[in-house]
Amino acid sequence: MLLLLTLPPADSAWADEDDAFSLVTSASWQYQDNVLYLPDGQKPTFFGPDAPRGDHNYNASVGLNFDKRIGRQQFSANATRSMVRYNNLDVLDYDGHNAFASWKWQAGNDFSGQLRYTSRRYLQGFGDFRTTTPAKNLVDLETLRFDAAYVVDAYWTVFGALSQDSVRNELRVRQGSDSDTDRIEAGLRYTTRGGTAFELLGRDTQGNFPKRLAGLNVTNSFSQKDLEARVRWQPVGHSRLSASIGQSNRKHDEVPQRDYEDVFGRVSWEWQPTGHLGVNFQAERQISALEDLLSSYFRTTTYTIAPIWQATGKLRVDGRLQWVSRDGNGETFFSQLSPALQAQLGIAGASARQEDITTYSLGATWAIQRNLTANAELRHDSRDSNVQFYQYRVRSLSMSLQYLF
């Protein structure tokens, strides 16, 4: 029924390509055989004796787009409201939104940038949000970012950015993770005559957890400095290579035991041997903070293969195979205690978290008409962990329709 509601009447007129405003409607259906990402054999009995592991949901949304160029300035905006309803696990029903406003500005021939604001409300996934009795947690995320770049000459460009992020959780047990983050970035880019670009970027991040009290192993603020080098190279017309390497240094004033420093990087190869076939290969190592008794951060290694086949002018097929290894690293207050004290606390012999996550999916997008698009996807996610509580296997099927007025 929701799918039918998104289709326009037969005599509906399409918006002219020069119109600043357009209306987007969409509807989707999804089935997951393990909605709460529970370990094998576990049932969500906390939602009732007959609560199923698997369920399907419907998502209907409507959005208004704005896009207008005035002189050399480009203004864009979008506001979308969505309604998600589950068939059995209706405790997870929610209304969300996604909005942004953007001004791409140009001053003279050499000075340009973008001012962008985004706001999003969504249901937090259950893959990493783990509690003994899962509950619905709605997250509000807001970001304000200002980018600027100045072209010094044909080869050199100076660029920088200022940004603010705010995260708020509706569920009380998650409000200790509410955060406010301020970032400042500055960098230098050198572009060769052949189009290869080299960049050096510095980033300073200041974070605060406004609803958290600092304790023995808990911090309510942090500062982080990153230094990163990047390169983008297109050796031939059907290949594009990019790579980066950097170092993160994170410090916590209240709990210095959680400080860490490590290297991150990424290598990506986009290969398009024909006009209809392309493949993206990517290897990446990320460093991210971890709230854990024995580790202060995750070292995450990711390998991804993502092929694209443009079967016809209207049909595109996308695949994805991804393998992720996450290893807990770094020290904490508890990991530095003597074995005798760890035994008294019941953590003697415990090891840092180690996880392997595998994802593979196959999807197709069909441009039925100029403004009407359909999509379908099959997906499988699994995580093996040395802590049984964090294991899961999820299979899903989703379908959607989108219409642009």
C-alpha positions as CSV (number, residue, x, y, z in Angstrom):
1,M,0.0,0.0,0.0
2,L,2.8,2.5,0.9
3,L,4.4,1.8,-2.5
4,L,1.2,2.9,-4.3
5,L,1.0,6.1,-2.3
6,T,4.3,7.3,-3.8
7,L,3.2,7.0,-7.4
8,P,2.0,10.1,-9.1
9,P,-1.4,10.5,-10.8
10,A,-1.4,9.7,-14.5
11,D,-1.8,13.4,-15.4
12,S,0.9,14.7,-13.0
13,A,3.3,17.1,-14.6
14,W,7.0,16.8,-14.1
15,A,8.8,19.9,-12.6
16,D,10.7,21.8,-15.3
17,E,14.5,21.4,-15.1
18,D,14.9,25.1,-14.4
19,D,12.6,25.0,-11.4
20,A,14.3,25.7,-8.1
21,F,12.0,23.4,-6.1
22,S,11.3,19.7,-6.5
23,L,9.4,17.1,-4.5
24,V,10.8,13.6,-3.8
25,T,8.7,10.8,-2.5
26,S,9.9,7.3,-1.7
27,A,8.7,4.1,0.0
28,S,10.7,1.0,0.9
29,W,10.2,-2.4,2.5
30,Q,12.8,-4.4,4.3
31,Y,13.0,-7.8,5.9
32,Q,15.7,-8.8,8.4
33,D,16.0,-12.2,10.0
34,N,17.7,-10.8,13.0
35,V,16.5,-7.3,13.7
36,L,18.3,-6.8,17.0
37,Y,21.6,-8.4,15.8
38,L,21.4,-11.0,18.5
39,P,23.9,-13.9,18.9
40,D,22.9,-17.2,17.4
41,G,20.1,-19.0,19.3
42,Q,19.1,-16.0,21.4
43,K,15.5,-14.7,21.1
44,P,14.2,-11.3,22.1
45,T,12.0,-12.6,24.9
46,F,12.3,-9.3,26.7
47,F,9.8,-8.0,24.1
48,G,7.4,-10.8,25.0
49,P,7.4,-14.6,24.9
50,D,6.4,-14.7,21.2
51,A,8.6,-11.8,19.9
52,P,10.3,-12.9,16.7
53,R,14.0,-12.6,15.8
54,G,13.0,-11.5,12.3
55,D,10.6,-8.9,11.1
56,H,9.9,-6.6,8.2
57,N,9.3,-2.8,8.2
58,Y,7.9,-0.2,5.9
59,N,9.5,3.2,5.4
60,A,7.6,6.1,3.7
61,S,9.2,9.5,3.2
62,V,8.6,12.8,1.5
63,G,11.2,15.5,0.9
64,L,11.4,19.0,-0.6
65,N,14.5,19.9,-2.6
66,F,15.8,23.4,-3.4
67,D,18.6,24.1,-5.9
68,K,19.3,27.6,-7.3
69,R,22.3,29.3,-8.9
70,I,22.6,33.1,-8.4
71,G,25.5,34.5,-10.3
72,R,28.5,32.5,-9.1
73,Q,26.8,31.3,-5.9
74,Q,25.0,27.9,-5.6
75,F,22.3,27.5,-3.0
76,S,20.9,24.0,-2.2
77,A,18.6,22.6,0.5
78,N,16.6,19.6,1.4
79,A,14.1,18.6,4.1
80,T,12.9,15.0,4.3
81,R,10.5,13.4,6.8
82,S,10.3,9.6,7.1
83,M,8.0,7.2,8.9
84,V,9.2,3.7,9.8
85,R,6.8,1.0,11.0
86,Y,7.5,-2.6,12.0
87,N,5.1,-5.4,11.5
88,N,5.6,-7.2,14.9
89,L,8.4,-5.3,16.8
90,D,6.3,-2.1,16.8
91,V,8.2,-0.9,19.8
92,L,10.9,0.1,17.3
93,D,8.5,2.3,15.2
94,Y,9.8,5.9,14.8
95,D,9.6,9.1,12.8
96,G,12.8,10.5,11.5
97,H,14.1,13.4,9.4
98,N,17.1,14.3,7.3
99,A,17.8,17.9,6.3
100,F,20.6,20.1,4.9
101,A,21.3,23.6,3.6
102,S,24.3,24.4,1.5
103,W,25.9,27.6,0.0
104,K,28.7,27.0,-2.4
105,W,30.4,30.3,-2.7
106,Q,32.9,31.9,-5.0
107,A,34.7,35.2,-4.4
108,G,36.7,36.3,-7.5
109,N,38.6,33.6,-9.5
110,D,40.7,32.2,-6.7
111,F,38.7,32.1,-3.5
112,S,35.9,29.5,-3.1
113,G,34.3,27.2,-0.5
114,Q,31.1,25.9,1.0
115,L,29.0,26.5,4.1
116,R,26.8,23.5,5.0
117,Y,24.4,22.5,7.7
118,T,23.0,19.0,8.2
119,S,20.5,17.6,10.7
120,R,19.4,14.0,11.0
121,R,17.2,11.9,13.3
122,Y,17.5,8.2,13.0
123,L,17.2,4.9,14.9
124,Q,20.6,3.7,16.2
125,G,21.5,0.3,14.8
126,F,22.0,-2.7,17.1
127,G,25.3,-3.9,15.7
128,D,27.5,-1.8,18.1
129,F,24.8,-0.6,20.5
130,R,24.8,-3.7,22.8
131,T,22.7,-4.0,26.0
132,T,21.4,-7.0,27.8
133,T,17.9,-5.8,27.0
134,P,17.9,-3.9,23.7
135,A,15.8,-0.8,23.5
136,K,15.0,1.9,20.9
137,N,17.4,4.8,20.9
138,L,16.8,7.7,18.6
139,V,19.9,9.8,17.7
140,D,19.9,13.5,16.7
141,L,23.0,14.5,14.8
142,E,23.8,18.1,13.7
143,T,26.8,19.3,11.8
144,L,27.9,22.8,10.7
145,R,30.9,23.0,8.4
146,F,32.7,25.8,6.6
147,D,35.2,25.1,3.9
148,A,37.5,27.5,2.1
149,A,40.2,27.2,-0.6
150,Y,42.5,29.8,-2.1
151,V,44.3,29.1,-5.4
152,V,47.8,30.6,-5.1
153,D,48.8,29.8,-8.6
154,A,48.4,27.0,-11.2
155,Y,50.0,24.5,-8.9
156,W,49.5,25.5,-5.3
157,T,46.2,25.7,-3.3
158,V,45.7,26.5,0.4
159,F,42.6,25.1,2.0
160,G,41.0,24.8,5.5
161,A,37.8,24.1,7.3
162,L,35.9,24.7,10.6
163,S,33.2,22.3,11.8
164,Q,31.0,21.6,14.8
165,D,29.2,18.3,15.5
166,S,26.5,17.6,18.1
167,V,25.2,14.1,19.0
168,R,22.2,13.6,21.3
169,N,20.7,10.3,22.4
170,E,17.0,9.9,23.4
171,L,17.6,6.8,25.5
172,R,18.7,7.7,29.0
173,V,21.2,4.9,29.3
174,R,23.0,6.3,26.1
175,Q,23.0,9.9,27.1
176,G,26.5,9.6,28.6
177,S,27.6,9.3,24.9
178,D,26.1,12.7,24.0
179,S,29.0,14.7,22.5
180,D,30.0,18.1,21.2
181,T,33.0,18.2,18.9
182,D,34.9,21.2,17.3
183,R,37.4,20.7,14.5
184,I,39.8,23.0,12.7
185,E,41.7,21.9,9.6
186,A,44.3,23.4,7.4
187,G,46.2,22.0,4.4
188,L,48.3,22.6,1.3
189,R,47.7,21.0,-2.1
190,Y,50.1,20.8,-5.0
191,T,48.7,19.7,-8.4
192,T,51.1,18.7,-11.2
193,R,50.5,19.5,-14.9
194,G,49.3,16.0,-15.4
195,G,46.6,16.4,-12.7
196,T,48.2,14.4,-9.9
197,A,47.4,16.1,-6.5
198,F,49.5,15.9,-3.3
199,E,48.0,17.2,-0.1
200,L,49.3,17.7,3.5
201,L,46.5,18.2,6.1
202,G,46.6,19.0,9.8
203,R,43.5,18.6,12.0
204,D,42.8,19.6,15.6
205,T,39.8,18.2,17.4
206,Q,38.3,19.1,20.8
207,G,35.6,16.9,22.1
208,N,33.3,17.1,25.1
209,F,30.7,14.7,26.7
210,P,28.4,17.1,28.5
211,K,26.4,14.5,30.4
212,R,29.3,12.4,31.6
213,L,31.2,12.6,34.9
214,A,34.9,11.8,34.7
215,G,36.0,8.7,36.8
216,L,38.6,6.1,37.1
217,N,38.2,4.9,33.6
218,V,35.8,7.4,32.1
219,T,36.7,10.7,30.5
220,N,34.3,13.7,29.8
221,S,36.6,15.4,27.2
222,F,39.4,14.8,24.8
223,S,41.8,16.5,22.4
224,Q,43.1,14.9,19.2
225,K,45.6,16.0,16.7
226,D,45.9,14.4,13.2
227,L,48.5,14.8,10.5
228,E,47.7,13.3,7.1
229,A,49.3,13.1,3.7
230,R,47.3,12.3,0.6
231,V,47.8,11.7,-3.1
232,R,45.3,11.3,-6.0
233,W,46.6,10.0,-9.3
234,Q,45.0,9.0,-12.6
235,P,47.7,7.0,-14.5
236,V,45.3,6.2,-17.5
237,G,41.8,7.1,-18.4
238,H,40.1,4.0,-16.9
239,S,42.1,4.0,-13.6
240,R,42.2,6.3,-10.6
241,L,44.4,5.8,-7.6
242,S,44.3,7.5,-4.3
243,A,46.1,7.0,-1.0
244,S,46.6,8.6,2.3
245,I,48.6,8.0,5.5
246,G,48.5,9.8,8.8
247,Q,48.9,9.7,12.5
248,S,46.4,10.3,15.3
249,N,47.3,11.5,18.8
250,R,44.5,11.5,21.3
251,K,44.7,12.8,24.9
252,H,42.4,12.8,27.9
253,D,43.1,15.2,30.7
254,E,41.1,13.4,33.3
255,V,42.2,9.8,32.4
256,P,45.7,9.9,30.8
257,Q,45.8,6.1,30.9
258,R,43.4,6.2,27.9
259,D,45.7,8.3,25.7
260,Y,46.8,6.7,22.5
261,E,48.7,7.3,19.3
262,D,48.7,5.2,16.1
263,V,48.9,5.3,12.3
264,F,46.0,5.3,9.9
265,G,45.8,5.1,6.1
266,R,43.9,4.2,3.0
267,V,44.6,2.9,-0.6
268,S,41.8,3.0,-3.2
269,W,41.9,1.9,-6.9
270,E,38.9,2.7,-9.1
271,W,39.1,0.6,-12.3
272,Q,36.7,0.9,-15.2
273,P,37.9,-1.4,-18.0
274,T,34.8,-0.8,-20.1
275,G,32.0,1.7,-20.3
276,H,29.7,-0.7,-18.6
277,L,31.9,-2.3,-16.0
278,G,33.8,-0.8,-13.0
279,V,35.4,-2.1,-9.8
280,N,36.5,-0.2,-6.7
281,F,39.2,-1.9,-4.6
282,Q,40.0,-0.3,-1.2
283,A,42.2,-1.2,1.8
284,E,41.9,1.0,4.9
285,R,43.2,1.2,8.4
286,Q,41.2,3.4,10.9
287,I,41.7,4.4,14.5
288,S,38.7,5.0,16.6
289,A,38.0,5.5,20.3
290,L,36.6,2.5,22.3
291,E,34.7,2.6,25.6
292,D,36.0,-0.6,27.1
293,L,37.6,-1.9,30.4
294,L,40.7,-3.2,28.8
295,S,41.2,-1.1,25.6
296,S,41.1,2.6,24.7
297,Y,40.8,2.3,20.9
298,F,40.0,0.1,18.0
299,R,42.5,-0.5,15.2
300,T,40.2,-1.4,12.3
301,T,41.5,-2.9,9.0
302,T,39.0,-3.0,6.1
303,Y,39.2,-4.6,2.7
304,T,36.4,-3.8,0.2
305,I,35.7,-4.9,-3.4
306,A,32.7,-3.1,-5.0
307,P,31.9,-4.0,-8.6
308,I,29.4,-2.0,-10.7
309,W,27.8,-3.3,-13.9
310,Q,25.8,-0.9,-16.1
311,A,23.8,-3.6,-17.8
312,T,21.7,-1.2,-19.9
313,G,21.1,2.5,-20.0
314,K,18.4,2.0,-17.3
315,L,19.7,-1.0,-15.2
316,R,22.7,-0.9,-12.9
317,V,23.9,-3.8,-10.7
318,D,26.0,-3.2,-7.7
319,G,28.0,-5.7,-5.6
320,R,29.9,-5.4,-2.4
321,L,32.3,-7.7,-0.5
322,Q,33.8,-6.4,2.7
323,W,36.0,-7.9,5.4
324,V,36.7,-5.9,8.6
325,S,39.1,-6.8,11.4
326,R,38.8,-4.8,14.6
327,D,41.4,-5.2,17.4
328,G,41.2,-3.5,20.8
329,N,44.4,-1.7,21.6
330,G,45.8,0.8,24.1
331,E,45.8,1.0,27.9
332,T,43.1,1.8,30.4
333,F,43.0,2.3,34.2
334,F,42.0,-1.3,34.7
335,S,44.5,-2.9,32.2
336,Q,47.3,-1.3,34.2
337,L,46.2,-2.8,37.5
338,S,48.1,-5.8,39.0
339,P,46.9,-9.3,38.3
340,A,45.8,-9.6,41.9
341,L,43.6,-6.5,41.7
342,Q,42.2,-7.6,38.3
343,A,41.3,-10.9,39.9
344,Q,39.4,-9.2,42.7
345,L,37.5,-7.2,40.1
346,G,36.6,-10.3,38.1
347,I,38.6,-9.3,35.0
348,A,41.7,-11.4,35.4
349,G,42.6,-13.3,32.3
350,A,40.2,-11.2,30.1
351,S,41.5,-10.2,26.7
352,A,41.0,-7.2,24.5
353,R,38.1,-7.4,22.0
354,Q,38.9,-8.9,18.6
355,E,36.3,-9.0,15.9
356,D,35.9,-10.1,12.3
357,I,33.0,-8.6,10.4
358,T,32.0,-9.8,6.9
359,T,29.5,-8.1,4.6
360,Y,28.4,-9.1,1.2
361,S,25.5,-7.6,-0.8
362,L,24.0,-7.6,-4.3
363,G,21.7,-4.9,-5.5
364,A,20.1,-3.5,-8.7
365,T,18.7,-0.1,-9.6
366,W,16.2,0.3,-12.4
367,A,15.4,3.7,-13.9
368,I,11.9,2.9,-14.9
369,Q,11.1,6.4,-16.1
370,R,13.0,9.7,-16.1
371,N,11.8,10.5,-12.6
372,L,10.9,7.0,-11.2
373,T,13.5,4.7,-9.8
374,A,13.3,1.2,-8.2
375,N,15.9,-0.6,-6.2
376,A,16.4,-4.0,-4.6
377,E,19.2,-5.5,-2.5
378,L,20.1,-8.8,-0.8
379,R,22.6,-8.5,2.0
380,H,24.4,-10.6,4.6
381,D,26.3,-9.3,7.7
382,S,28.1,-11.4,10.3
383,R,30.5,-10.7,13.1
384,D,32.7,-13.2,14.9
385,S,34.1,-12.0,18.2
386,N,36.1,-13.4,21.1
387,V,33.3,-12.1,23.3
388,Q,30.1,-14.1,22.5
389,F,27.9,-11.2,23.5
390,Y,29.1,-9.2,20.4
391,Q,28.5,-12.0,17.8
392,Y,25.7,-11.8,15.2
393,R,24.5,-13.0,11.8
394,V,21.9,-11.0,9.8
395,R,20.4,-11.6,6.4
396,S,18.2,-8.9,4.8
397,L,16.1,-8.2,1.7
398,S,15.1,-4.6,0.8
399,M,13.1,-3.0,-2.0
400,S,12.3,0.7,-2.7
401,L,10.7,3.1,-5.1
402,Q,11.5,6.8,-5.5
403,Y,9.8,9.4,-7.5
404,L,11.0,12.9,-8.2
405,F,8.3,15.5,-9.1
